[in-house]
Every structure is written in structure tokens, then in C-alpha cells.
Amino acid sequence: MSAGKRKRKRVKYKTITFKLSARQKKSLYNYCKARRTTPNKLVKKVLKPYLYGYDAMVSGDIKPTPNQLDLFEED
């Protein structure tokens, strides 16, 4: 390698598992087959908004949705 190029840092991957019922698995595979994708790609695509942009600490200030505001309101 030339002196100007640096070796890329290796990406570390982590495994996450979750359970599905037989019916959910069948539904997932049928959906993926119809869309010509894999279950792994589908799950990553759905989770993408949560996977990127939250690598720093998230504040605990969660604003309630409007329909939750009157849940504990006293009459």
C-alpha cells in the first residue's frame, strides 16, 4: 500500500434475534417472495429510521401525542 492510503476500519456486526409465530413467518416469507426481497433486507428497510441518527444519547423528553393528553384529565 502506498503511504497516502489508510486501511479501512473493519465493520463489526451484531446479531439480533426475535421470535415469530409460524403464521407470521409464513406471511413474512410470502411478502418477501412477492416483492422479490429477503426478510433481512425488509426488516432493515423498515427499521432504517431508527437505526440511523440515534447513535448519540437520546434525551428522555418524549412529548405525548394529542390523544394522550386528556387521558388522565380530571372532570
N, C-alpha and C positions, 0 to 999 in steps of 0.2 A: 504494500500500500504506500501511496505517496505521503509525504509529510503533511500535506494540507488536508487530507481526508481523515475523518474520525470514524471509528467503528460504531455502528448503530447500537443503541442500548436494547437489549432483548426485552420483549414484552412478556410480562408474567400474567398468566390466565388463571382464574379461579373457577371452580365448579360450583354450581348452584343446582340443587335438586328440589323437586316438588312432586307431589302425588296427584294423579288424575284417576278418575274412575274409568272403567272400561268404556263406557259410553262417551265420556269426554275425550278419551284418546282416539276413539274411532272418528268422532266428529272432527277433531283436530287434523287427523291424517287425511280425511276426506276433503276438508277445506284446503289443505296444502296441495293435495293432488289436483284439485280443480284449478288452483291458482298457479300451479307449477313452481312451487317453492318448497322449502324444507321447514319443519317445525321450529328448528333452531333460528332460522332467518326470520320467521314470522314473529316469534317471541321477542327477538332483539329489536325488530322494527316497531313493535307495539311499545316496548319499554324504552326506546331511544330518548324520548323527552326526559325521562327520569335518570337515564344513565349518564347523560352529559350535562354539565352545568352545575352539578351539585357536589363536585369533588371537594369544595371547601365546606366548612361548617355552616349548616343552615340554622337560621335563628328560630327560636321557639315561638315566635309571634305568628300564630295562624289565625287568620281572620275567619269568623264563622260565615256561612252562607246566609243569605237573607231569610230563608225559611227556617233557620235555626234560631234566629234572634228572638222570636216570640214563643219559643218552646217552654221557657221557664218563667214567663211573664205572669205576674200576679194580677188578678182582676180586682 
